[in-house]
Amino acid sequence: MSIDLSSLNLTPEWSQSTPGSKLPPKKERPQQKPPAPKGDGIVRVGRETKGRKGAGVTIITGIPSHPEGLEKLAKQFKQLCGTGGTVKNGAIEIQGDHRDTLVVELQKLGYTVKRSGG
């Protein structure tokens, strides 16, 4: 008993297309770099208390930098303010209300800065 294999497609793409399939084989997409963070070029410094049981933190958003650069800036700001903080979702959070101090420091570093919120 022999099997007739002449009608089968045995090319390297055989797993992606079968005889009688109406879909063309999938094409591999070239690797793309992740897009650069988009923004208007303005660093915003605000105060937030949501989800912190009334304790306020200063939020710095819009700094065009990679995560390691944000960590370095956060460390510098924490030392300047003498308090704790972290980097979350591309924003720097510094414990307490230090908006005025941070606006001046960011302007010294050459950023265009706006105070956001109230």
N, C-alpha and C positions, 0 to 999 in steps of 0.2 A: 504494500500500500504506500503510495507516494503522494506527497502534498505539492500542489502547484503554487510556487512562490513568485511566479513571474508578474502577477498583478499587484503585488505589495510594493510599497515605497520603502526601501531599505536604506535611504540616505541618512546622514547624521541627524537630520531634523525629523526622523521618523516618529519620535515621541510627541512631536508637536502637531503633526498632521497625519491623518489616517486616510486610507482609501475611502473615497466617498464623502470626505469632510468638506463642507462648504466654506469653512473659515481658512484664510491663508495662515501660514505659519507665523508665530510671533517673532518680531524683530527685537533684538536687544537694543536697549537705549544706551547711548554713551553716558558715562558717568558725568554728572554735573556737580559743580561746587554748590554748597548751600548759599542762598542769597545773602548778601551783606545786610545787616540790620538797617532798616529804613527809618528815617526820621527827618525832622526839619532842621537839624543842626543846633537846636537849642536844648541846653541842659535845664531841667526843671527840678526845683528844690521845694518840697512841700512837707506838710505834717499830716500824719494819719493816726487815728486811734481805733479804727474798725478792727474788731476781733482780738483786741488786746486788753480787754477789761478796763478801758479808760487810760491805759498807759500810752503816751504818745511816742511816736518815732518819727525821725526825719527821713523822708524818702527822696533819693536822688535818682532821677530817670533821664534817659536820653544821652548817656555818655557813649560815644561810638568807640567801643573797645572790645577786645576779646575777654573771656572770663578771667584769665590770669591778670590782665591789666586792671580789671575791676577789683580783683582781690587786693592788688597792691594799693590802689586808691582807697579802698575801704580801710585797710590797715593804717594808712597815713591819716585818714579822717578820724578814725577811732583814737589814735594817739593825740591828735590835735584837740579833740573834744574831751579826752579823758574818760571815755565811756565805751561800751560794747557796741556791737553791730554785726551785720552779716550782708551777704550778697544773695538775693533771691530773684529769680526770673529776670535777670539783666538789670536789676535795680539795686542800689546800695541802701541799706537800712541802718541808720545810726540811732541808738537809743537816746531819747530825750529830744527837746526842742533846741536844735542848734542851727536853725536856718540861716541866721545872719552871719554866723562864723563861717559856715560852709559856702555861702554865696561869695563872700570875699575871697576865700581860698580858691574856689573854682575860677573866679575871674583872674586871680594871679597866675593860674595855670593856663590861661588863654582861652577858656571856654566862654561862649555866650550864655549867660545865665538869666533865668527868670524865676521868681518865686511863684509857686502855684498854690492854689487853695486860699484859705482865709488869712 
